[in-house]
Amino acid sequence: MNPREAIVYIHLHLATLYNSGLALRLLQAFGSPRGALEAGTTELLGIKGMSVKVRRRLRCKRTREQAKAEWSRCVSERIRVLIHSLPGYPAPLLDLEEMPLLLFSRGELAAADSRALAVVGSRRPTPYSLRQTRLFAADLAGRGATLVSGLARGVDACAHRAALEAGGRTIAVLGSGLGRIYPPENHTLADSVLAKNSGALLSEFPFSMRPRPYHFPQRNRLISGLSNALLIIQAGEKSGSLSTARWALDQGKNIFVLPSRVDEEHNRGGLHLLRDGAAVATSPVDLSLELGLTGIPSRGEEKTHGERRTLPGELGGSLEALFQEEDGWHPDALSARLGVPCSSLLSILSRLELDGYLMKTSSGFYRLR
């Protein structure tokens, strides 16, 4: 595609960024992006979803200059512009309503991504939820599934990381521009997706756009749209995961929910989905059948359901019992419970963190990985 044509497409996309599907309706009505940009007011008023703000953006010189700058940035940053109905645009999105005119992509999409599973869940998962996320994601990625998620803290990041560690593919859909990885601590994880040539980072937002609260429900329609099915791991009643579930239902995708305790508030969203007819995910096999996967994980890392590494060392058993009691512990509280000097305990915790058994939060608490 020549630069002029690409800039016109980007201009139309930027003008309709928060009116999902409007750009495609404009293309259908006027035959080309340039036709849409040059249409008269009366003609534009007949298009579903048209607003005064969008009409102004369509004709605005500032939007045109932003489109030129965005194209220049895509060229310099080696970002691909995937345009609806042209080669390269994700095939699963083509027949869905309210899809963006274009996507910005780092990394490569592949034919293998036709067997994709969306995995979403809490940003503050319990140790149980993290263990099951690793188990499901590693097993299914090892069998050939592509794991799709939103690069968020917690379950999302865990699913991406487990897929990479299993030698599989993963796609991260962002609620910000590709130049604004969010949250910042997942920048290294995003780099790993690209460094291993094991998937892609996708966004419909301009390169430098910061994440905004209303971006994430919009992003969620792409997470479910790219996937054959959705797996939800730990979702509260107001969880963003339920937004993804609503999109999945609208798109005709099957929803699976990891079973969890009924007496904990942070599980109620998933429990309500199960009550309303979502399928129970009791093992990776449930999902492998849904995705049409066969055989065993390619790296032979399939584990018995629920199996995990035991914390090593003489305090391993005691620490493990405490982490089953509470999700996160501050070293001072652990020291008091175990009767071990804090200086000695910090050395043990640091070693377990380095060995990949524990993770330390920004507030200084330790949690099981």
C-alpha positions in Angstrom: 0.0 0.0 0.0 1.4 3.4 -0.9 1.8 6.0 1.9 -1.0 8.3 0.6 -3.6 5.5 0.7 -2.4 4.3 4.1 -2.7 7.9 5.5 -6.3 8.2 4.3 -7.2 4.9 6.0 -5.6 6.0 9.2 -7.4 9.4 9.0 -10.7 7.6 8.7 -9.8 5.3 11.6 -8.8 8.1 13.9 -11.9 10.1 13.1 -14.1 7.1 14.1 -12.0 5.6 16.9 -14.7 5.5 19.5 -17.6 4.6 17.2 -16.9 1.0 16.5 -18.0 -0.2 13.1 -18.8 3.3 11.8 -15.7 3.4 9.6 -16.8 0.1 7.9 -20.3 1.5 7.4 -18.8 4.6 5.8 -16.7 2.5 3.5 -19.7 0.5 2.4 -21.7 3.6 1.8 -19.1 5.6 -0.1 -16.9 2.9 -1.6 -13.5 4.2 -0.3 -12.0 6.0 2.6 -11.4 9.1 0.5 -15.1 9.0 -0.6 -16.1 9.0 3.1 -13.8 11.8 4.0 -15.1 14.0 1.1 -18.8 13.2 1.6 -21.3 16.0 2.2 -23.1 16.7 5.5 -26.4 15.4 4.2 -24.9 12.2 3.0 -23.1 11.6 6.3 -26.2 12.2 8.4 -27.7 9.1 6.8 -25.0 6.8 8.3 -25.9 4.9 11.5 -23.8 6.1 14.4 -22.7 9.4 12.8 -22.2 12.3 15.2 -21.2 16.0 14.9 -17.9 15.2 16.5 -17.1 12.5 14.0 -18.1 14.7 11.1 -15.7 17.4 12.3 -12.9 14.9 12.6 -13.5 13.6 9.1 -12.8 17.0 7.7 -10.4 18.3 10.2 -6.9 19.3 9.1 -5.5 18.4 12.5 -6.8 14.8 12.2 -5.2 14.6 8.7 -1.9 15.7 10.2 -2.2 13.2 13.0 -2.7 10.5 10.4 0.4 11.5 8.6 2.4 11.5 11.9 1.0 8.1 12.8 2.0 6.6 9.5 5.5 8.0 9.8 5.8 6.5 13.3 4.5 3.1 12.0 7.3 3.1 9.3 10.0 4.1 11.8 8.9 1.6 14.5 8.3 -1.2 12.0 4.6 -1.4 13.0 2.3 -3.1 10.5 -1.1 -1.5 9.7 -3.7 -4.3 9.2 -6.7 -3.0 7.3 -10.1 -4.6 7.3 -10.8 -6.8 4.2 -7.1 -6.5 3.0 -4.5 -9.2 3.4 -3.1 -9.5 6.9 -6.2 -8.4 8.8 -7.2 -11.2 11.4 -9.7 -13.4 9.6 -11.7 -14.2 12.8 -12.7 -10.5 13.0 -13.9 -10.1 9.5 -17.4 -11.4 10.0 -18.0 -9.8 13.3 -19.9 -6.5 13.9 -18.3 -3.4 15.5 -14.8 -4.3 14.5 -12.1 -1.6 13.9 -11.2 -0.4 10.4 -7.6 -1.2 11.2 -5.2 -2.6 13.8 -1.6 -1.7 14.6 0.6 -4.7 15.0 4.0 -5.6 16.3 5.0 -9.2 15.7 3.4 -11.6 13.3 0.1 -13.3 13.1 0.2 -16.9 11.8 -2.1 -19.6 10.5 -1.7 -21.4 13.8 -3.7 -18.6 15.4 -6.9 -20.0 14.0 -6.8 -22.2 17.1 -6.9 -19.4 19.7 -8.2 -19.4 23.2 -8.8 -16.2 25.2 -7.8 -16.4 28.8 -8.8 -13.5 31.2 -9.2 -13.1 34.9 -8.4 -11.1 38.0 -5.6 -8.6 38.3 -5.1 -9.8 41.8 -5.5 -13.6 41.5 -5.2 -16.0 44.4 -2.3 -18.5 44.3 -4.8 -21.2 43.2 -5.9 -19.1 40.3 -2.3 -18.4 39.2 -1.4 -22.1 39.5 -4.4 -23.1 37.3 -3.7 -20.3 34.8 -0.1 -21.7 34.4 -1.4 -25.2 34.1 -4.1 -24.5 31.5 -2.0 -22.0 29.5 1.1 -24.1 29.3 -0.8 -27.3 28.5 -2.9 -25.8 25.7 0.0 -23.7 24.2 2.0 -26.9 24.2 -0.7 -28.6 22.2 -0.8 -25.8 19.6 -3.3 -23.3 20.9 -2.6 -19.6 20.7 -3.3 -17.8 24.0 -5.0 -14.4 23.6 -5.2 -12.0 26.5 -4.8 -8.3 27.5 -1.3 -8.1 29.0 -2.9 -6.9 32.3 -1.5 -7.7 35.7 -2.4 -11.0 37.2 -4.1 -13.7 35.2 -3.4 -12.1 31.8 0.3 -11.7 32.3 0.5 -15.2 33.8 -1.2 -16.7 30.7 1.1 -14.9 28.3 4.2 -16.0 30.2 3.1 -19.6 30.6 2.4 -19.9 26.8 5.9 -18.5 26.0 7.6 -20.9 28.5 5.8 -23.8 26.9 7.2 -22.8 23.5 3.7 -21.7 22.3 2.2 -18.6 20.7 0.4 -15.7 22.4 -1.3 -12.5 21.3 -1.6 -9.5 23.6 -4.3 -7.0 22.8 -3.6 -3.6 24.4 -5.9 -0.9 25.8 -3.3 1.7 24.9 -1.0 2.5 22.0 1.9 0.1 21.1 4.2 2.8 22.4 2.5 2.9 25.8 2.8 -0.6 27.2 0.5 -0.9 30.2 1.1 -1.8 32.9 4.7 -0.6 32.7 6.0 -3.7 34.6 4.9 -5.9 31.7 7.1 -4.2 29.2 9.6 -7.0 29.5 6.9 -9.5 28.9 5.8 -7.7 25.8 9.4 -7.6 24.5 9.6 -11.4 25.1 6.6 -12.0 22.8 8.4 -10.2 20.0 11.9 -11.5 20.8 10.9 -15.1 20.6 8.8 -14.5 17.4 6.0 -16.2 19.3 3.1 -14.0 18.6 2.0 -10.3 18.3 1.0 -7.2 20.2 -2.1 -5.6 18.7 -3.9 -2.3 19.3 -6.5 -0.2 17.6 -5.2 2.9 19.4 -2.6 5.4 18.1 1.1 4.7 19.0 1.4 7.2 21.9 -2.1 7.0 23.3 -2.3 6.4 27.1 -4.6 3.8 28.5 -8.0 5.1 29.5 -10.7 3.3 31.5 -13.1 3.2 28.5 -10.4 1.7 26.3 -10.5 -1.7 28.1 -14.2 -2.7 27.4 -13.5 -1.7 23.7 -10.3 -3.8 23.7 -12.2 -6.8 25.2 -14.3 -7.3 22.1 -11.0 -8.0 20.2 -9.8 -10.4 22.8 -12.9 -12.5 22.4 -13.2 -11.9 18.7 -9.8 -13.3 17.9 -10.5 -16.5 19.8 -12.5 -19.6 19.4 -13.5 -19.8 23.0 -13.1 -17.9 26.3 -11.7 -19.2 29.6 -12.3 -17.0 32.7 -10.2 -17.6 35.7 -11.4 -15.8 38.9 -13.8 -12.9 38.2 -15.6 -10.7 40.7 -19.1 -9.3 40.1 -17.7 -6.0 38.6 -14.7 -7.7 36.9 -13.6 -6.5 33.4 -13.6 -10.2 32.6 -17.4 -10.1 32.5 -17.1 -7.4 29.8 -15.2 -9.9 27.7 -17.8 -12.6 28.5 -20.6 -10.3 27.2 -18.7 -9.7 24.0 -18.1 -13.5 23.7 -21.8 -14.2 24.0 -22.6 -11.5 21.4 -20.1 -13.1 19.1 -21.4 -16.7 19.6 -18.3 -17.9 21.4 -18.4 -20.6 24.1 -17.4 -19.5 27.6 -15.6 -21.7 30.1 -15.1 -20.9 33.8 -12.6 -22.3 36.2 -14.6 -23.5 39.3 -13.7 -21.8 42.5 -14.9 -21.3 46.1 -18.4 -20.1 46.5 -17.8 -18.2 49.7 -15.3 -15.6 48.3 -16.5 -12.4 46.8 -13.8 -12.2 44.1 -15.2 -15.4 42.6 -18.9 -14.3 42.3 -18.7 -13.1 38.7 -17.5 -16.5 37.4 -20.0 -18.3 39.6 -22.8 -16.3 38.1 -21.6 -17.2 34.6 -21.7 -20.9 35.6 -25.2 -20.5 37.0 -26.2 -18.9 33.7 -24.9 -21.7 31.6 -21.2 -21.3 31.0 -19.2 -24.5 30.8 -17.1 -25.7 33.7 -13.3 -26.0 32.9 -12.1 -28.9 35.0 -8.9 -29.6 33.1 -7.1 -28.4 29.9 -8.6 -31.4 28.1 -12.0 -29.6 28.2 -10.6 -26.8 26.2 -8.5 -28.9 23.9 -11.6 -30.7 22.7 -13.3 -27.3 22.1 -10.4 -26.1 20.1 -9.9 -29.3 18.1 -6.4 -30.0 19.5 -5.0 -33.5 19.6 -2.1 -35.2 21.2 -0.1 -34.2 24.3 1.8 -31.0 25.0 4.7 -30.7 22.5 7.3 -30.4 25.2 6.0 -33.3 27.3 5.2 -30.9 30.2 1.6 -32.0 30.9 1.0 -32.3 34.6 -1.7 -33.9 36.7 -4.5 -31.4 37.3 -3.6 -29.2 40.2 0.0 -30.3 40.5 2.6 -27.6 41.3 6.1 -27.2 42.6 6.5 -27.5 46.4 8.4 -24.7 48.2 11.9 -26.1 48.9 13.9 -25.7 52.1 13.3 -26.4 55.8 10.7 -23.7 56.0 9.0 -24.7 52.7 6.1 -26.6 54.2 5.4 -23.9 56.8 5.5 -21.1 54.2 3.3 -23.1 51.9 0.7 -23.6 54.5 0.6 -19.8 55.3 0.3 -18.9 51.6 -2.7 -21.2 51.4 -4.1 -19.3 54.4 -3.6 -15.9 52.9 -2.7 -14.8 49.3 0.0 -12.4 50.3 2.2 -11.9 53.3 4.5 -9.1 54.4 7.9 -10.4 55.7 7.2 -8.9 59.2 4.0 -10.9 59.5 5.6 -14.0 58.3 8.5 -13.5 60.7 6.0 -13.2 63.6 4.0 -16.3 62.6 7.1 -18.5 62.0 9.2 -17.2 64.9 12.1 -16.6 62.5 14.2 -13.5 62.6 13.2 -11.1 59.8 16.8 -10.8 58.5 17.0 -14.6 58.1 13.6 -14.9 56.6 14.2 -12.1 54.0 17.2 -14.1 52.7 15.0 -17.2 52.3 12.2 -15.2 50.6 14.6 -13.5 48.2 16.1 -16.9 47.2 12.6 -18.3 46.6 11.8 -15.2 44.5 14.9 -15.6 42.4 14.1 -19.3 41.9 10.7 -18.5 40.6 8.6 -19.8 43.5 7.5 -16.4 44.9 6.8 -12.9 43.6 7.2 -9.6 45.4 4.6 -7.0 45.0 5.2 -3.2 44.8 4.0 -2.9 48.4 6.5 -5.4 49.7 4.2 -8.4 50.1 5.2 -11.9 48.8 2.9 -14.1 46.9 3.1 -17.6 45.3 3.8 -17.6 41.6 
